[in-house]
């Protein structure tokens, strides 16, 4: 079985690299692994499967020898509208040219000795997809063709965790990343770029990168566990084909994050848990820099140039897990995040409307026997709209885009399933 793992991992990585991340909290996926997905993405102090290292590397000491393989069917609904603009009538746009995504994940954990565990997690970390196939929102400004972007990210995270004392663990993971990007239908922005030929319609480009994730997990007593994690910025190579779109000649890194969590075994059957996560979008120019810099004479693609203007956010996750019987465990939760996209940044974010703020989740695990289990999860993120305010620059190109407002909205639904096997 162990000899087959490397081949399976490579095959899974190829498939996973072709899919954007699933349901979102700001830029990041809301959780990693089907069990975590069913309890609002919680996992800092509640490790449950082979993907524990994707949230808190220290948690690998608690999950034993196992592997988990699963997939999530993810359906986002992306909409935009432009109102009060000088270059065309009020119009609504549908960004769901591709509306359903299949997103696999894989985790493996092995207890090498009582105080040492190793493993690997393979997962999608972040991403965006929009495809305005029926009408290009930027056509009134001179763009042609079908507008949209596709950002896909794959992470492979080899992980090691140590028990430094009874009930106290630390862990580290190396985040090895691969990402791929494509943009189309954005020719209206070429006149605003330092490299006009590298803004749009150049096909797929890819880049690799790396970062680290550190974690701590400790038991306060038999009923209470606490945890903490920190993930560095993951620095990637540049998208050369889009050096005129992203700041610093095409650089698109993954933002750093940190968080804390707690889990309380309220009764023999009931566990309550919560995580608080901070996502630092502002540490990555392509995500955090304001698009308003365009009007100040800073072109797209320039050093520290304009970006999507996302704010740093705090995510709060609360959930519960209940053991109904030795065979059945059920779970559920809610996560709530601050709004990452300000009202004056909606015009550029027609391409990346990551505005949902609430994720409602549920899930269950069925123990088929002592070695095998099946887990399912469900997520619904209610529709959220951000109405623009001073979002479209007034005036004519190259100084402006005719004023008015861009409004964006997003709704998400996801269903996950996984198979876990202890060995």
RAHU-V799454 format. One record per pair of residues at least 4 apart in sequence whose ideal C-beta (glycine too) atoms are under 7 Angstrom apart, sorted by the first residue. I is the first residue (numbers start at 1). J is the second residue. D is the distance in whole Angstrom. If there is no record, write none. Layout:
I;J;D  I;J;D
This chain:
1;423;7  4;8;6  5;9;6  5;108;6  6;10;7  7;11;6  8;12;6  9;13;6  9;106;7  9;122;6  10;14;7  11;15;7  12;16;6  12;104;6  12;106;5  12;122;6  13;17;6  13;122;6  13;154;6  13;156;6  15;104;6  16;104;5  16;122;6  16;124;6  16;154;5  17;152;6  17;154;4  17;178;6  17;180;7  18;152;7  19;101;5  19;102;6  19;103;5  19;124;6  19;152;6  20;101;6  20;124;7  20;127;3  20;128;6  20;129;5  20;150;7  20;151;6  20;152;5  21;29;4  21;103;7  21;124;4  21;125;6  21;126;5  21;127;4  21;153;6  22;29;5  22;72;5  22;74;4  22;103;5  22;124;7  22;414;5  23;29;7  23;30;5  23;74;6  23;359;6  23;379;5  23;381;6  23;412;5  23;414;5  24;28;7  24;29;6  24;30;6  24;354;6  24;356;7  25;30;5  25;315;5  25;335;6  25;337;5  26;279;5  26;281;7  26;310;7  26;313;5  26;337;6  26;340;4  26;354;6  27;126;5  27;255;6  27;279;6  27;281;6  27;287;6  27;354;7  28;125;7  28;126;5  28;257;7  28;279;6  29;124;6  29;125;6  29;126;7  30;41;4  30;335;6  30;359;5  31;36;4  31;37;4  31;41;3  31;43;7  32;36;6  32;43;7  32;51;5  32;54;4  32;55;6  32;105;7  32;121;7  32;123;5  33;37;7  33;49;5  33;51;3  33;54;7  33;68;6  33;105;6  33;107;6  34;38;7  34;70;5  34;363;7  34;375;4  34;376;7  34;377;5  34;416;4  34;417;7  34;418;4  35;39;7  35;48;4  35;49;5  35;363;7  35;365;7  35;375;6  36;41;6  36;42;6  36;43;4  36;48;7  36;55;7  37;41;7  37;72;7  37;361;6  37;363;7  37;377;4  37;379;6  37;416;5  38;331;5  38;361;6  38;362;6  38;363;2  38;377;4  39;273;7  39;319;4  39;321;6  39;331;4  39;332;7  39;333;5  39;361;7  39;363;7  40;317;4  40;318;6  40;319;4  40;333;3  40;334;6  40;335;4  40;359;6  40;361;5  41;317;5  41;335;6  42;46;6  42;261;7  42;273;5  42;274;7  42;275;5  42;317;5  42;319;5  42;333;6  43;47;6  43;52;6  43;55;4  43;56;6  43;59;7  44;55;6  44;56;5  44;227;4  44;228;7  44;229;6  44;259;6  44;260;6  44;261;3  44;275;5  45;217;7  45;225;5  45;226;5  45;227;4  45;261;4  45;262;5  45;263;4  45;273;7  46;263;4  46;273;5  47;52;4  47;56;7  47;59;3  47;60;7  47;62;5  47;63;5  48;52;7  48;63;7  49;63;6  49;66;7  49;68;4  49;107;6  49;420;6  50;63;7  50;66;5  50;67;5  50;68;4  50;107;3  50;108;5  50;109;5  50;119;6  50;121;7  51;68;6  51;105;6  51;107;3  51;121;5  51;123;7  52;56;7  52;59;4  52;60;6  52;63;5  53;57;5  53;59;7  53;60;5  53;119;6  53;121;5  53;157;6  53;159;4  53;171;7  53;173;5  54;121;4  54;123;5  54;157;6  55;59;7  55;229;7  56;171;7  56;215;4  56;217;6  56;227;5  56;229;5  57;159;5  57;161;6  57;171;3  57;172;5  57;173;4  57;213;6  57;214;7  57;215;4  58;161;5  58;169;4  58;170;5  58;171;4  58;215;4  58;216;5  58;217;4  58;227;7  59;63;7  59;215;7  59;217;5  60;109;5  60;117;4  60;119;5  60;159;6  60;161;4  60;171;6  61;117;5  61;161;5  61;163;5  61;169;4  63;109;5  64;109;7  64;111;6  64;422;6  65;109;7  65;110;5  65;111;6  65;422;6  65;423;5  66;109;6  66;420;6  66;421;6  66;422;5  66;423;7  67;107;7  67;108;5  67;421;6  68;107;5  68;418;6  68;420;4  69;106;5  69;418;6  69;419;6  70;105;5  70;416;6  70;417;6  70;418;3  70;419;7  71;102;6  71;103;6  71;104;5  71;416;7  71;417;7  72;103;5  72;414;5  72;415;7  72;416;4  73;100;7  73;102;6  73;414;7  73;415;5  74;101;5  74;103;6  74;414;5  75;99;6  75;100;5  75;413;5  75;414;7  76;410;6  76;412;5  77;96;6  77;410;7  77;411;4  78;95;4  78;96;6  78;130;5  78;353;5  78;410;6  79;92;7  79;93;7  79;94;6  79;95;7  79;409;5  80;93;5  80;95;6  80;137;6  80;350;4  80;353;7  80;406;7  80;407;7  80;408;5  81;91;7  81;92;4  81;93;7  81;407;5  82;90;7  82;91;6  82;137;6  82;404;6  82;406;5  83;90;4  83;404;6  83;405;5  83;407;7  84;403;7  84;404;4  84;405;6  85;140;7  85;392;6  85;402;5  85;403;6  85;404;3  86;402;3  86;403;6  87;140;4  87;141;6  87;402;4  88;140;4  93;132;5  93;135;6  93;137;5  94;132;7  94;134;6  95;130;4  95;131;6  95;132;5  95;148;7  97;131;3  97;132;7  97;133;4  97;148;6  98;129;6  98;131;5  103;124;5  105;122;7  105;123;5  106;122;4  107;119;7  107;121;5  108;119;5  108;120;5  109;117;6  109;119;4  110;117;7  110;118;6  110;119;6  111;117;5  112;116;5  112;117;6  112;118;6  115;162;6  115;163;4  116;162;6  117;161;5  118;159;7  118;160;5  119;159;5  120;156;7  120;157;6  120;158;5  120;159;6  121;157;5  121;159;7  122;156;5  123;155;6  124;153;6  124;154;6  125;153;5  125;155;5  125;254;6  126;153;5  126;254;6  127;151;5  127;152;5  127;153;5  128;149;6  128;151;5  128;352;4  128;354;7  129;150;5  130;148;5  130;149;6  130;351;5  130;352;7  131;146;7  131;148;4  132;136;6  132;137;6  132;146;7  132;147;4  132;148;6  133;146;5  135;139;7  136;143;5  136;145;7  136;146;7  136;147;4  136;185;5  137;147;6  137;350;5  138;143;4  138;147;6  138;185;7  138;186;7  138;188;5  139;143;5  141;188;4  141;397;7  141;401;6  142;187;6  142;188;4  143;147;6  143;185;5  143;186;6  143;187;5  143;188;4  144;185;7  144;187;6  145;184;6  145;185;5  145;201;7  146;184;6  146;185;5  147;184;6  147;185;3  147;186;7  148;184;6  148;185;6  149;182;7  149;183;5  149;351;5  149;352;7  150;181;7  150;182;5  151;179;7  151;181;5  152;179;6  152;180;5  153;177;6  153;179;4  154;177;7  154;178;5  155;175;5  155;176;7  155;177;5  156;176;5  157;173;4  157;174;7  157;175;5  157;213;7  158;173;7  158;174;6  159;171;6  159;173;4  160;171;7  160;172;6  161;169;6  161;171;4  162;169;6  162;170;6  163;168;7  163;169;5  164;168;5  164;169;7  164;170;6  167;218;6  167;219;4  168;218;5  169;217;5  170;215;7  170;216;5  171;215;5  172;212;7  172;214;5  173;212;7  173;213;4  174;210;7  174;212;6  175;210;6  175;211;4  175;212;6  175;213;6  175;234;5  176;210;6  177;208;7  177;209;5  177;210;7  177;234;5  177;236;6  177;254;7  178;206;7  178;208;5  179;206;7  179;207;6  179;236;6  180;204;5  180;206;5  181;205;6  181;239;5  181;242;6  181;252;7  182;203;6  182;204;5  183;200;5  183;242;6  183;245;6  184;200;6  184;201;5  185;200;7  186;199;6  186;200;4  187;200;6  189;193;6  189;199;6  189;300;6  190;196;4  190;199;5  191;397;6  191;398;5  192;294;5  192;299;6  192;300;5  192;398;7  193;199;5  193;244;4  193;245;7  193;299;5  193;300;4  193;301;5  194;244;6  194;299;4  194;300;7  194;301;4  194;302;5  195;243;5  195;244;3  195;301;5  196;244;6  197;244;7  198;202;7  198;241;6  198;242;6  198;243;5  198;244;4  198;245;7  198;301;7  199;244;5  199;245;5  199;300;7  202;241;4  202;242;7  203;241;7  205;239;4  205;240;6  205;241;4  205;242;6  207;236;4  207;237;4  207;238;6  207;239;6  208;236;7  208;237;6  209;234;5  209;235;5  209;236;3  209;237;7  209;253;7  210;234;7  211;231;7  211;232;4  211;233;6  211;234;3  211;235;7  211;254;7  212;232;5  213;229;7  213;231;4  214;229;7  214;230;5  215;227;7  215;228;7  215;229;5  216;227;6  216;228;5  217;225;7  217;227;5  218;225;7  218;226;6  219;225;5  220;224;4  220;225;7  220;226;6  223;264;6  223;265;4  224;262;7  224;264;5  225;262;7  225;263;5  226;261;7  226;262;5  227;260;7  227;261;5  228;260;5  229;258;6  229;259;5  230;258;4  231;256;6  231;257;5  232;256;6  233;253;6  233;254;7  233;255;6  233;256;5  233;283;6  233;284;7  234;253;6  234;254;4  235;253;5  236;252;6  236;253;6  238;243;6  238;249;6  238;250;4  238;251;5  239;243;7  239;246;6  239;250;4  239;252;6  240;250;6  242;246;6  242;250;5  243;249;4  243;250;4  243;301;5  244;300;6  244;301;4  245;300;6  245;301;6  246;250;5  246;251;6  246;252;5  246;286;4  246;301;7  247;251;6  247;285;4  247;286;5  247;289;6  247;301;7  247;302;7  247;304;6  247;305;4  247;307;6  248;285;6  248;303;6  248;304;7  249;301;6  250;301;7  251;286;7  252;286;5  253;284;5  255;279;6  255;280;5  255;281;5  255;283;5  255;284;5  255;287;6  256;280;5  256;283;5  257;277;6  257;278;6  257;279;5  257;280;7  258;278;5  259;275;6  259;276;6  259;277;4  259;278;6  260;276;6  261;273;7  261;274;7  261;275;4  262;273;7  262;274;6  263;271;6  263;273;4  264;271;7  264;272;5  265;271;5  266;270;5  266;271;7  266;272;5  269;322;6  269;323;4  270;320;7  270;322;5  271;320;7  271;321;5  272;320;5  273;319;5  274;317;6  274;318;5  275;317;4  276;314;7  276;316;6  277;315;4  278;312;7  278;314;5  279;312;7  279;313;5  279;315;7  280;312;5  281;287;5  281;288;5  281;310;4  281;311;6  281;312;6  281;340;6  282;288;4  282;312;5  283;288;7  284;288;6  285;289;5  285;304;6  285;307;6  286;307;5  287;307;6  287;308;6  287;310;5  288;307;6  288;310;6  289;293;6  289;304;7  289;305;7  289;306;6  289;307;4  289;309;7  290;306;7  290;309;4  290;345;7  291;306;5  291;307;7  291;308;7  291;309;5  291;345;6  291;347;7  291;348;4  292;296;7  293;298;4  293;305;7  293;306;4  294;298;7  294;306;5  295;393;6  298;302;5  298;305;5  298;306;6  299;305;6  300;305;6  300;306;6  301;305;6  308;345;7  308;348;6  308;349;6  308;352;6  309;342;6  309;345;3  310;340;4  310;341;6  311;340;5  311;342;6  313;337;5  313;338;4  313;340;5  314;338;6  315;335;6  315;337;4  316;335;7  316;336;5  317;333;6  317;335;4  318;333;6  318;334;6  319;331;6  319;332;6  319;333;3  320;331;7  320;332;6  320;333;7  321;329;6  321;331;4  322;329;7  322;330;5  323;329;5  324;328;4  324;329;7  324;330;6  326;367;7  327;366;6  327;367;5  328;364;7  328;366;6  329;364;7  329;365;5  330;364;5  331;363;5  332;361;6  332;362;4  333;361;5  334;358;7  334;359;7  334;360;6  335;359;5  336;357;6  336;358;6  337;357;5  339;355;7  339;357;6  339;386;7  340;354;6  341;345;6  341;346;7  341;349;5  341;354;7  341;355;5  341;386;6  343;386;6  343;387;7  343;388;6  343;389;4  343;391;7  344;389;6  344;390;5  344;391;5  345;349;6  346;386;6  346;388;4  346;391;4  346;406;4  346;407;6  346;408;5  347;388;7  347;391;5  347;392;5  347;406;4  349;353;6  349;408;6  350;406;6  350;408;6  353;408;4  353;409;7  353;410;5  354;410;7  355;384;5  355;386;5  355;408;6  355;409;7  355;410;5  356;381;4  356;384;5  356;410;5  356;412;6  357;384;5  358;381;6  358;382;6  359;379;6  359;381;5  360;380;5  361;377;7  361;378;7  361;379;5  362;378;5  363;375;7  363;376;6  363;377;4  363;378;7  364;376;6  365;373;5  365;375;4  366;373;6  366;374;5  367;373;5  368;372;4  368;373;6  368;374;6  371;421;6  371;422;5  372;421;5  373;420;5  374;419;6  375;418;5  375;420;7  376;416;7  376;417;5  377;416;4  378;415;6  379;412;7  379;413;7  379;414;4  380;413;6  381;411;6  381;412;4  382;411;7  383;409;6  383;411;4  384;409;6  384;410;6  385;407;6  385;409;4  386;407;7  386;408;6  387;405;7  387;407;5  388;392;7  388;405;4  388;406;5  388;407;6  389;405;7  391;405;5  391;406;5  392;401;5  392;402;7  392;403;6  392;404;5  392;405;6  392;406;6  393;400;4  393;401;5  394;400;5  394;402;7  394;403;4  395;399;5  395;400;3  396;400;6  396;402;7  397;401;7
